[in-house]
Amino acid sequence: MDAMTSPAQDISDLSYEQARDELVRVVNELEQGSSTLEQSLALWERGEALARRCEEWLIGAKARLDAARLAATAPASDDAVTTR
């Protein structure tokens, strides 16, 4: 197994792009079918963890967008009305 799939690399520190790119490499390696069963299982587990990390990023991004949309469409505050 190479350094890319080393469990020592903490997935929680990866950006969305890093996790996505590594997930693509893991899937490609699995699709080649040249790994041993042990290596394939380790790759599969890493891929699952990377997919979860990507999902965390996407859920967080959606929450931020939803909050921004809500703030943009919220009625003016009472302070804004009293200063007219």
FINUNU-21699 format. One record per residue (C-alpha): residue in three letters; x, y negated, z negated; residue number from 1. Coordinates in steps of 0.02 Angstrom, whole numbers, padded with zeros to 5 digits, m for minus. Example, Ala and Ser with C-alpha at 12.3 -4.5 7.8 and 13.67 -1.06 7.14 Angstrom:
ala 00615 00225 m00390 1
ser 00684 00053 m00357 2
//
This chain:
met 00000 00000 00000 1
asp 00068 m00172 00042 2
ala 00074 m00332 m00060 3
met m00086 m00395 00022 4
thr m00188 m00263 m00067 5
ser m00093 m00266 m00231 6
pro m00212 m00269 m00378 7
ala m00090 m00387 m00464 8
gln m00151 m00530 m00356 9
asp m00294 m00606 m00453 10
ile m00446 m00621 m00341 11
ser m00526 m00751 m00453 12
asp m00387 m00872 m00404 13
leu m00422 m00858 m00217 14
ser m00509 m00993 m00119 15
tyr m00656 m00944 m00011 16
glu m00548 m00947 00145 17
gln m00411 m00842 00066 18
ala m00535 m00712 00005 19
arg m00625 m00707 00172 20
asp m00464 m00689 00271 21
glu m00401 m00550 00159 22
leu m00569 m00463 00169 23
val m00556 m00465 00359 24
arg m00382 m00387 00348 25
val m00445 m00254 00226 26
val m00590 m00209 00340 27
asn m00474 m00199 00491 28
glu m00355 m00085 00397 29
leu m00498 00027 00342 30
glu m00566 00035 00519 31
gln m00396 00094 00584 32
gly m00416 00249 00478 33
ser m00229 00274 00458 34
ser m00227 00258 00268 35
thr m00228 00402 00147 36
leu m00385 00435 00048 37
glu m00306 00355 m00106 38
gln m00257 00200 m00006 39
ser m00428 00191 00075 40
leu m00515 00196 m00094 41
ala m00401 00058 m00160 42
leu m00435 m00046 m00004 43
trp m00622 m00017 m00021 44
glu m00620 m00073 m00203 45
arg m00518 m00228 m00159 46
gly m00637 m00266 m00016 47
glu m00786 m00254 m00132 48
ala m00703 m00373 m00254 49
leu m00659 m00493 m00113 50
ala m00838 m00489 m00048 51
arg m00902 m00531 m00223 52
arg m00779 m00677 m00232 53
cys m00840 m00744 m00065 54
glu m01020 m00729 m00125 55
glu m00977 m00825 m00284 56
trp m00905 m00966 m00180 57
leu m01057 m00970 m00065 58
ile m01180 m00969 m00210 59
gly m01084 m01112 m00291 60
ala m01082 m01210 m00129 61
lys m01269 m01186 m00107 62
ala m01301 m01245 m00285 63
arg m01198 m01402 m00252 64
leu m01291 m01437 m00090 65
asp m01459 m01410 m00174 66
ala m01410 m01530 m00314 67
ala m01352 m01661 m00188 68
arg m01514 m01646 m00089 69
leu m01616 m01660 m00249 70
ala m01520 m01815 m00303 71
ala m01542 m01893 m00131 72
thr m01730 m01867 m00131 73
ala m01762 m01910 m00315 74
pro m01871 m02063 m00344 75
ala m01784 m02221 m00401 76
ser m01749 m02231 m00587 77
asp m01843 m02348 m00703 78
asp m01690 m02463 m00711 79
ala m01699 m02494 m00525 80
val m01883 m02539 m00535 81
thr m01861 m02664 m00679 82
thr m01721 m02759 m00593 83
arg m01827 m02812 m00445 84
//
